[in-house]
Amino acid sequence: MPRDSIDAENVQEQTFHGILAERFPTRLTFLFYRYFDGIDVTSFVCERDFCEDVELVYVFRPRCYGRAVPVAFLFSTSIARADMRAFKGVREMAAFLKNKVLLGGLAAAGGATALYLFYPYNREVYMTNMQQNENDAFTVKKIEEAFQKLSDAKDCKSLLKKHLTKDIVDELKFRKTKMGATLYDVIRSGVFNLDAGVGVYAPDAESYKTFAPLFDKIIEDYHGFKPTDKQPPVDLGADKVSEFPPLDDGKYVLSTRIRCGRTLAGYPFNPLLTQDDYLIMEKKVSDALLSVKDKELKGTYYPLAGMTKETQNKLIADHFLFKEGDRHLQHANACNYWPKGRGIFHNNDKTFLIWVNEEDHMRIISMQQGSDVGNVLDRLVRGIKAVETKVPFSRDERLGWLTFCPTNLGSTVRASVHIKLPLVSARKDFKEMCDELNLQVRGIHGEHSDSEGGVYDISNKARLGLSEYQAVKQMYDGVKKLIDIEKEMEGKKN
Ligand SMILES: Nc1ncnc2c1ncn2[C@@H]1O[C@H](COP(=O)(O)OP(=O)(O)OP(=O)(O)O)[C@@H](O)[C@H]1O
């Protein structure tokens, strides 16, 4: 049963029968239309999202042409056979043969034209209906409609829109990973959220290979990481933390946070996880965390199910917990069965935290007040080492640690500071300056939020093609430079 159908099954079934009764009053008319008009019954069972308004879909209308050609051929030959029996005498036979040659010629020409005109359709029909390339016809139709929607969205600036060409759609629309991910699962969020910066998510690890013609272009555009490039070996920077002394004495940087993402080997990512998967993974991770021995890291796992709204909101406001209801994640089907299987682990001081089954299976986080980047990194490294011995993670030779969003691949490290730079951030070219320093700017309540009280979240932009240590260094060097410019501007002002 397709994943989307779980809740909507009964409703859809009823709608389906209602529509059938209305449009096809007798079983015979239904069968006729089903045969000649290409109605694919399996496609009715599921849909509740993108094509909400489409009740009945003639999945491949051109199927009728595919069937019409052989039917017409059989029809004409059977008439010819009947005629032949009726003819007597050589003259009639010669005339008949002449006609037959003519008829045969016309049929061949007609057949060739039909083949030429309808080959692409028939190929699709064959591939989908014979399950040659796995994807069902309705999903193919959804992908084509999604592509049309993106093409019509002139203001959309996402990398998805930029790189999803007709050729790529035609190449990928039939593909499906072994766990069942389609191109539609990949692009769904970006199709709903035309204001997205990127717009794609990987429903499972294999998607990065199966849908590589799209992912590779987006990855290269975002990270500057070519299809021939390879993620360097892991270097968490355990022996180099002393290179990151505090950035300032508390004047500019309010707090520092370094996080990385991990996915459990053998499990798909959010859109393909079942309720049982979520619960099993939660148990695996929370059990593993129980055995953390490091005194500073030891803590408790708090499942989201059962947590009061008040506690949740307090944790979110204090920047410890993920927010609920991010529309980009929701449209990527990343919030199924929420809040089941989701939760947060943290130590007493809330300086070491692990998010379970939010965007990625795990987000490992180290954070504290002030700008002691070295200390934050040291704690994170100890945390990663404590966990990775208990649960195996997905890593790809080329792309490094695998994550749901392609912007997080590779090192998966986002090292950030909450920082106040009143003069620099007032400059018109603030965003361009940060871009040049390979820094990403966000508001203080996370991605897609605005700055408050002049505080920005500034982090490394690149995560792929550089080691964990290099990602932290990118943020450290860039922020140091911004602080120097702020000081320079202060000097000039005074
Ligand atoms: N340096 C920091 N100090 C304190 N809190 C921070 C810092 N950086 C980020 N946060 C907080 O962490 C929370 C999560 O932020 P956000 O969702 O932007 O980033 P993320 O966890 O890196 O994930 P993603 O990049 O996938 O969105 C937010 O509440 C944000 O304010």
The ligand as an SDF file (V2000), in Angstrom:
LIG
                    3D

 31 33  0  0  0  0  0  0  0  0999 V2000
   25.2780   29.7760   18.3050 N   0  0  0  0  0  0  0  0  0  0  0  0
   24.0730   29.4570   18.7660 C   0  0  0  0  0  0  0  0  0  0  0  0
   23.7750   29.7120   20.0470 N   0  0  0  0  0  0  0  0  0  0  0  0
   22.5710   29.3940   20.5660 C   0  0  0  0  0  0  0  0  0  0  0  0
   21.6070   28.8040   19.8610 N   0  0  0  0  0  0  0  0  0  0  0  0
   21.8510   28.5320   18.5750 C   0  0  0  0  0  0  0  0  0  0  0  0
   23.0870   28.8370   17.9650 C   0  0  0  0  0  0  0  0  0  0  0  0
   23.0320   28.4470   16.6800 N   0  0  0  0  0  0  0  0  0  0  0  0
   21.8240   27.9280   16.4930 C   0  0  0  0  0  0  0  0  0  0  0  0
   21.1070   27.9720   17.6260 N   0  0  0  0  0  0  0  0  0  0  0  0
   19.7300   27.5330   17.8350 C   0  0  0  0  0  0  0  0  0  0  0  0
   19.5750   26.1750   17.4340 O   0  0  0  0  0  0  0  0  0  0  0  0
   18.2440   25.9580   17.0330 C   0  0  0  0  0  0  0  0  0  0  0  0
   18.2360   25.2470   15.6990 C   0  0  0  0  0  0  0  0  0  0  0  0
   18.6620   26.1020   14.6960 O   0  0  0  0  0  0  0  0  0  0  0  0
   18.5410   25.7850   13.1500 P   0  0  0  0  0  0  0  0  0  0  0  0
   17.3200   24.9700   12.9060 O   0  0  0  0  0  0  0  0  0  0  0  0
   18.7400   27.0260   12.3690 O   0  0  0  0  0  0  0  0  0  0  0  0
   19.8520   25.0040   12.8420 O   0  0  0  0  0  0  0  0  0  0  0  0
   20.3440   23.5190   12.7840 P   0  0  0  0  0  0  0  0  0  0  0  0
   20.0510   22.7940   14.0580 O   0  0  0  0  0  0  0  0  0  0  0  0
   21.7480   23.6950   12.4340 O   0  0  0  0  0  0  0  0  0  0  0  0
   19.5400   22.7860   11.6560 O   0  0  0  0  0  0  0  0  0  0  0  0
   19.2300   23.0800   10.1260 P   0  0  0  0  0  0  0  0  0  0  0  0
   20.4330   23.7270    9.5290 O   0  0  0  0  0  0  0  0  0  0  0  0
   18.9450   21.7610    9.5730 O   0  0  0  0  0  0  0  0  0  0  0  0
   18.0440   23.9920   10.1580 O   0  0  0  0  0  0  0  0  0  0  0  0
   17.5790   27.3140   16.9840 C   0  0  0  0  0  0  0  0  0  0  0  0
   16.8290   27.5100   18.1460 O   0  0  0  0  0  0  0  0  0  0  0  0
   18.7330   28.2690   16.9740 C   0  0  0  0  0  0  0  0  0  0  0  0
   18.4310   29.5160   17.5280 O   0  0  0  0  0  0  0  0  0  0  0  0
  1  2  1  0
  2  3  1  0
  2  7  2  0
  3  4  2  0
  4  5  1  0
  5  6  2  0
  6  7  1  0
  6 10  1  0
  7  8  1  0
  8  9  2  0
  9 10  1  0
 10 11  1  0
 11 12  1  0
 11 30  1  0
 12 13  1  0
 13 14  1  0
 13 28  1  0
 14 15  1  0
 15 16  1  0
 16 17  2  0
 16 18  1  0
 16 19  1  0
 19 20  1  0
 20 21  2  0
 20 22  1  0
 20 23  1  0
 23 24  1  0
 24 25  2  0
 24 26  1  0
 24 27  1  0
 28 29  1  0
 28 30  1  0
 30 31  1  0
M  END
$$$$
